[in-house]
Amino acid sequence: MTMNFSPAPGPHERHLKRRLLNPLFPKPEKELTQADIDNAQRKDEEHLMSFMTHFQSVVQKTTQLGTNSESDIVLEIKEQLDECYATSCAMPGDHSNLKIAIKKLITAIMSAIRKGAAGDSTALTKLDEEDTAREMHNALHERKLIADLMLENSPILEDELTPTLLNEEADDLEAALPLFSVQELELIVKSSQDLLEKLRQEGHEIPMAWERFQLIKQALATKTSG
């Protein structure tokens, strides 16, 4: 039976596909039905509708900003726009135009902030650094693994973090690992080794997962040596 997956799925449908016939997960999806897929798609659509409602409210607040608006209010709205960009990366469908609109709004706000900081070289340098950090932040969220992990209500449950990381493409995993602290990486390394050894004893040899385990160990070694 052919399953109708979305061409541009959202976080719940993506995670459903991660778990499909995957022994790494504590509850791998084995008998997937179209109803399961439909349910995941419904959750993603509900999430998208909630996000769009929030985004529209942020846009409305942006249009109400005036030249005399308090700096705290301006910065709060800018942070909300940054969050909207990150969230949009995880949503189902193509949101290229929405991302362009968010970037334009942030650029307009930053231009106003720069005008207020004219002549203050220290402040302007910090703004340049913030622009660079934002670009890096946005680029990271274009990776679906990071977009899903960073969602406020991520479909990736706590006991599914290690299987998820062991299941990802190497470049996505390497991009995500710096987000974790040394203590978090230590826990992930231990849980990864325990899981892979348990699966090996059960007859599941997963070479790709062992390769990802080595990448996680290397990331921990790099952090602890630095």
ABEGO torsion letter per residue (X at the ends): XBBBBBABBBAAAAAAAAABGBAABABBBABBBAAAAAAAAAAAAAAAAAAAAAAAAAAAAAAABBAABBAAAAAAAAAAAAAAAAAAAABBEBAAAAAAAAAAAAAAAAAAAAAAABGBAAAAAAAAAAAAAAAAAAAAAABAAAAAAABABBABBAAAAAAAAAABBAAAAAAAAAABBAAAAAAAAAAAAAAAAAAAAAGBBBAAAAAAAAAAAAAAAAAAAX
